Amino acid sequence: MRCVIARYPFDLTKTGVLASMKGVTPEIVTGESVTIGRRRYPVKQVGQVITRQDRRDFTGGEVIRAMTRLGFTCHARPDAAPMRVTTPLQTASALLGAASLDG
């Protein structure tokens, strides 16, 4: 598939992207990401590897459009950390500073 990233045309294929990303350790995902194989990569890291360009030369949107057209799953933001569930009594105690009962 032909796509334009940072004003340069690239002929990308799904197998070519898989081969390029093979053996690349994913960085910590803090924003938009792409699932390639069983791993989730930041879009800028994927763009840098497949285009061999500096990350400042292209936008995440350009990479997301290309990866979506190739059939990869793209994510807008990282998964949220699970929230700790507290009871109303625990919440009230925390707000009051968990005062002790020293007679």
C-alpha positions in Angstrom: 0.0 0.0 0.0 1.3 3.4 -0.9 1.1 6.1 1.8 2.7 9.5 2.5 4.4 10.1 5.8 6.2 13.4 6.3 5.7 14.3 2.7 7.6 11.2 1.5 5.8 8.3 -0.2 6.3 4.8 1.2 5.2 1.4 -0.1 4.2 -0.5 3.1 2.8 -4.0 3.5 1.5 -5.7 6.6 4.2 -8.3 6.4 6.9 -5.7 5.9 5.8 -3.8 9.0 5.8 -7.1 11.0 9.3 -7.9 9.8 10.6 -4.4 10.6 9.1 -4.5 14.1 10.4 -8.0 14.8 12.8 -7.9 17.7 12.1 -4.3 18.6 11.4 -3.8 22.3 8.3 -1.6 22.8 8.9 1.7 24.7 6.5 2.8 27.4 3.2 3.8 25.9 2.0 7.2 27.1 -0.2 8.2 24.2 -1.4 6.8 20.9 -0.3 3.3 20.2 -0.4 0.5 17.6 -0.8 -3.3 18.3 1.7 -5.2 16.2 1.7 -8.9 16.8 1.1 -9.3 20.5 2.9 -6.1 21.5 1.7 -2.5 21.8 4.1 0.2 20.5 3.9 4.0 20.6 3.0 5.3 17.2 6.1 7.5 17.0 8.4 4.5 17.6 6.6 2.5 14.8 6.9 5.5 12.5 10.6 5.9 13.2 11.3 2.2 12.6 9.3 1.8 9.4 10.3 5.1 7.8 13.8 5.5 9.3 13.0 9.2 9.9 13.3 11.3 13.0 10.2 11.3 15.1 9.9 15.1 14.8 9.4 14.8 11.0 6.0 13.2 11.1 2.8 13.2 13.1 1.2 10.3 15.0 -1.9 10.8 12.9 0.0 10.0 9.7 1.3 6.7 11.2 -2.1 5.8 12.6 -3.8 6.3 9.2 -1.2 4.1 7.5 -1.3 1.4 10.2 -5.2 1.4 10.2 -5.2 1.0 6.4 -2.8 -2.0 6.7 -5.2 -3.6 9.2 -3.4 -3.0 12.5 -5.3 -2.1 15.6 -4.6 1.5 16.8 -5.4 2.9 20.2 -6.1 6.6 21.1 -4.5 6.4 24.6 -3.1 3.8 27.0 -5.3 1.6 29.0 -6.2 3.2 32.3 -4.8 1.7 35.5 -7.4 -0.2 37.5 -9.1 2.0 40.1 -8.9 1.0 43.7 -12.4 0.5 45.0 -13.1 1.9 48.5 -16.1 1.9 50.7 -17.7 5.1 51.8 -16.4 4.5 55.3 -12.8 4.2 54.0 -13.2 7.4 52.0 -14.5 9.3 55.0 -11.8 8.0 57.2 -9.1 9.0 54.7 -10.7 12.5 54.4 -10.7 12.9 58.2 -7.1 11.8 58.5 -8.0 8.4 60.0 -8.2 9.8 63.5 -7.3 7.3 66.2 -9.5 6.8 69.3 -7.0 7.4 72.2 -9.3 7.6 75.2 
